[in-house]
Amino acid sequence: MNAYRGHAQAVAHSLKLGAAWAIAEASHTLAARVLPGDVLVPVPGRGGTATHTLALADAIAARSGAHVADVLRGADRPSQYARKRAGLPPLSGADFGLWLTHRPDGARVWILDNVADTGETIAACCATLGGGLPLVWATTARYRSLL
C-alpha cells in the first residue's frame, strides 16, 4: 500500500478517470500480492456499479492469474471524497446500500479499491461478502491509524 500523497495520489485520481498509464502502474504493483486462483471483487463506485475498479481488477487478473468477480452492487450515493471536502461525515454501513449479485467462489477474496481513507467502504464490502481482504492502491494516514 502506498501513502496517499504525491505520485500515489496522482495515480489514485487517474485510476478514477480510467487512465491507462495509472491502471498499468497500479496493476503491476498490486498483482504482486495476488496469487493465481484468488478472487478480485471490485468495489462499486458511487453510481452503484464497479467502473474504474473493474478495469483495475481486469488488469491485475491478467498479470496474476486471479479471477474477477464483479458481484457487488450498491445504491447511488454521494462521493466519499466530496463529503470529506465539504466537511461532512463519511458514509457508513447501510449508506452504501450494497448487495451481492451472487457469492464469489475462491479461497482468498480481495476487495479492490483505489484508496482507503475511513475504512467504511472496505468494511461495508466485507460485511456484504461475509469476509475479504483489502487490496488498495493507496491509504490515507487516517486509514493507517485504524490498522
C-alpha positions as CSV (number, residue, x, y, z in Angstrom):
1,M,0.0,0.0,0.0
2,N,1.2,3.5,-0.8
3,A,0.7,6.6,1.3
4,Y,-1.9,8.8,-0.3
5,R,0.2,11.8,-1.3
6,G,2.5,12.9,-4.2
7,H,2.7,10.4,-7.1
8,A,0.5,7.8,-5.4
9,Q,-2.3,10.4,-5.1
10,A,-1.9,11.3,-8.7
11,V,-2.2,7.6,-9.7
12,A,-5.3,7.2,-7.5
13,H,-7.0,10.2,-9.1
14,S,-6.1,9.0,-12.6
15,L,-7.4,5.5,-11.8
16,K,-10.9,7.0,-11.3
17,L,-10.6,8.6,-14.7
18,G,-9.6,5.2,-16.3
19,A,-6.2,6.4,-17.4
20,A,-4.3,3.5,-19.0
21,W,-0.9,4.5,-17.5
22,A,-2.4,4.5,-14.0
23,I,-4.1,1.2,-14.4
24,A,-0.8,-0.3,-15.7
25,E,1.2,1.1,-12.8
26,A,-1.3,0.1,-10.1
27,S,-1.9,-3.3,-11.5
28,H,1.8,-4.1,-11.8
29,T,2.2,-3.2,-8.1
30,L,-0.9,-4.8,-6.8
31,A,-0.6,-8.1,-8.8
32,A,2.5,-8.9,-6.7
33,R,0.2,-9.5,-3.7
34,V,-2.3,-11.7,-5.6
35,L,-2.0,-15.5,-6.3
36,P,-3.4,-17.5,-9.2
37,G,-6.9,-18.6,-8.2
38,D,-7.5,-15.6,-5.9
39,V,-10.7,-13.7,-6.4
40,L,-10.8,-9.9,-7.0
41,V,-14.0,-8.2,-6.1
42,P,-14.0,-4.6,-7.4
43,V,-15.7,-2.0,-5.1
44,P,-18.8,-0.4,-6.8
45,G,-18.5,3.3,-7.4
46,R,-21.0,5.9,-6.3
47,G,-23.2,5.0,-9.2
48,G,-23.7,1.5,-7.8
49,T,-21.5,-0.5,-10.2
50,A,-17.8,-1.0,-10.5
51,T,-16.2,1.0,-13.2
52,H,-12.6,2.1,-12.6
53,T,-12.1,-0.7,-10.0
54,L,-13.3,-3.2,-12.5
55,A,-10.8,-2.0,-15.1
56,L,-8.1,-2.3,-12.5
57,A,-9.3,-5.8,-11.4
58,D,-9.2,-7.0,-15.0
59,A,-5.6,-5.7,-15.4
60,I,-4.5,-7.3,-12.1
61,A,-6.1,-10.6,-13.1
62,A,-4.3,-10.6,-16.5
63,R,-1.0,-10.2,-14.6
64,S,-1.6,-12.6,-11.7
65,G,-4.0,-15.4,-12.8
66,A,-6.6,-14.3,-10.3
67,H,-10.3,-14.2,-11.2
68,V,-12.5,-11.2,-11.3
69,A,-15.9,-11.4,-9.6
70,D,-17.9,-8.3,-10.2
71,V,-20.5,-9.3,-7.7
72,L,-21.1,-6.2,-5.6
73,R,-23.8,-3.6,-6.4
74,G,-24.7,-0.5,-4.4
75,A,-27.1,2.4,-4.1
76,D,-26.5,5.6,-6.0
77,R,-24.7,7.7,-3.4
78,P,-22.6,10.8,-2.9
79,S,-18.8,10.7,-3.2
80,Q,-16.9,10.0,0.0
81,Y,-14.2,12.3,-1.3
82,A,-16.8,15.1,-1.9
83,R,-18.3,14.7,1.5
84,K,-14.9,14.9,3.1
85,R,-14.0,18.1,1.2
86,A,-17.4,19.6,2.3
87,G,-16.7,18.8,5.9
88,L,-19.4,16.2,6.1
89,P,-19.1,12.9,7.9
90,P,-18.3,9.9,5.8
91,L,-20.9,7.5,4.7
92,S,-21.1,4.2,6.7
93,G,-22.5,0.8,6.5
94,A,-26.1,0.9,5.3
95,D,-25.5,4.2,3.4
96,F,-23.7,2.2,0.7
97,G,-26.8,0.0,0.1
98,L,-24.6,-2.9,-1.0
99,W,-25.9,-6.3,-2.2
100,L,-24.4,-9.3,-3.9
101,T,-25.4,-10.5,-7.4
102,H,-24.0,-13.9,-6.4
103,R,-21.5,-15.2,-3.9
104,P,-17.9,-15.4,-5.4
105,D,-16.1,-18.7,-5.5
106,G,-12.5,-18.8,-4.4
107,A,-10.3,-19.5,-1.4
108,R,-9.0,-15.9,-1.0
109,V,-11.2,-12.9,-1.8
110,W,-9.7,-9.5,-2.2
111,I,-11.8,-6.3,-2.1
112,L,-10.3,-3.9,-4.6
113,D,-10.4,-0.1,-4.3
114,N,-8.1,2.7,-5.4
115,V,-7.9,4.5,-2.0
116,A,-8.8,3.6,1.6
117,D,-9.5,6.5,3.9
118,T,-12.1,5.9,6.6
119,G,-12.2,2.2,6.1
120,E,-16.0,2.4,5.8
121,T,-16.2,1.2,2.1
122,I,-14.0,-1.8,2.8
123,A,-15.9,-2.6,6.0
124,A,-19.3,-2.4,4.2
125,C,-18.0,-4.7,1.4
126,C,-16.6,-7.2,3.9
127,A,-19.9,-7.3,5.7
128,T,-21.8,-7.8,2.5
129,L,-19.4,-10.5,1.3
130,G,-19.0,-12.2,4.7
131,G,-15.3,-11.5,4.6
132,G,-12.5,-10.5,2.4
133,L,-9.1,-8.8,2.4
134,P,-8.5,-5.2,1.4
135,L,-6.4,-4.6,-1.8
136,V,-5.9,-0.9,-2.3
137,W,-3.5,1.3,-4.2
138,A,-3.1,4.0,-1.6
139,T,-4.1,4.6,2.0
140,T,-4.5,7.8,4.0
141,A,-3.0,8.5,7.3
142,R,-6.4,8.1,8.9
143,Y,-6.8,4.6,7.4
144,R,-3.4,3.5,8.5
145,S,-4.2,4.7,12.1
146,L,-7.0,2.2,12.1
147,L,-4.7,-0.8,11.4
